[in-house]
Amino acid sequence: MRMAITPADRTRTSEFAIFARLLSNHKGDMSPRLARYMLTLGFNVAEQARMHELAVRNQDGRLSADEHDELMNYVKAGHLLALLHSKARKALKKRKVS
């Protein structure tokens, strides 16, 4: 018999959650060159404008289901980018201290 999947299970098995665990499981240090590159990654102006538009429309309750999915994809990508930036800053700081 198969158990029902709960919302918490879906959160732990989302693409973002799985990839975040992969990054956390890595034992090696990020090279300074890779860390500096990671810190250059970000959303371009058009993407930032689209995210803002979607966020405003979401607050007004005017998003279609597809637009809501798009907004959530931007949110997940933003969280992943923040995680990568954090790991990059940590790697660079560790190099300066060592």
C-alpha positions in Angstrom: 0.0 0.0 0.0 1.3 3.4 -0.9 1.1 6.3 1.5 -0.4 9.6 0.5 2.0 12.4 -0.3 1.6 15.4 2.0 2.3 19.0 1.2 5.5 18.8 3.4 6.6 15.8 1.3 6.1 17.8 -1.9 8.2 20.7 -0.4 11.1 18.3 0.4 10.9 16.8 -3.1 10.6 20.0 -5.2 13.3 20.6 -7.8 14.6 23.4 -5.6 14.7 21.4 -2.4 16.6 18.5 -4.1 19.1 20.8 -5.8 19.7 22.7 -2.5 20.4 19.4 -0.8 22.9 18.6 -3.6 24.7 21.8 -3.0 24.7 21.3 0.7 26.1 17.8 0.4 29.1 18.9 -1.5 32.2 18.6 0.7 34.8 20.4 -1.5 35.4 24.1 -1.4 34.3 26.3 -4.3 37.2 27.8 -6.1 37.6 31.6 -5.8 37.3 31.9 -9.6 33.9 30.0 -9.5 32.8 31.9 -6.5 33.4 35.3 -8.2 31.6 34.0 -11.3 28.6 32.9 -9.2 28.4 36.4 -7.7 28.0 37.9 -11.2 24.8 35.8 -11.9 21.5 37.5 -11.6 18.3 38.4 -13.3 18.5 40.9 -16.2 16.4 44.1 -16.3 13.6 42.6 -18.4 13.3 39.6 -16.0 13.3 42.0 -13.0 10.5 44.0 -14.6 8.5 40.9 -15.3 8.9 39.7 -11.7 7.8 43.1 -10.5 4.7 43.1 -12.8 3.8 39.6 -11.7 4.2 40.4 -8.0 2.0 43.5 -8.3 -0.7 41.7 -10.2 -0.5 38.9 -7.6 -1.0 41.3 -4.8 -4.1 42.6 -6.7 -5.3 39.0 -7.2 -5.1 39.4 -11.0 -2.9 36.5 -12.0 -3.9 33.6 -14.2 -2.9 30.1 -13.1 -0.1 30.2 -15.7 1.2 33.5 -14.5 1.1 32.3 -10.9 3.2 29.3 -11.9 5.6 31.7 -13.7 5.9 33.8 -10.6 6.6 30.8 -8.4 9.3 29.7 -10.9 10.9 33.1 -10.5 10.7 32.8 -6.7 12.3 29.3 -6.8 15.0 30.5 -9.1 15.6 33.5 -6.9 16.0 31.3 -3.8 18.5 29.1 -5.7 20.4 32.2 -6.8 20.5 33.4 -3.2 21.8 30.0 -2.1 24.6 30.1 -4.7 25.5 33.6 -3.8 25.7 32.7 -0.1 27.9 29.7 -0.8 30.1 31.9 -3.1 30.5 34.6 -0.4 31.3 31.9 2.2 33.9 30.4 0.0 35.6 33.7 -0.7 35.5 34.6 3.0 37.0 31.3 4.0 39.9 31.9 1.5 40.6 35.3 3.1 40.7 33.9 6.6 42.8 30.8 5.8 
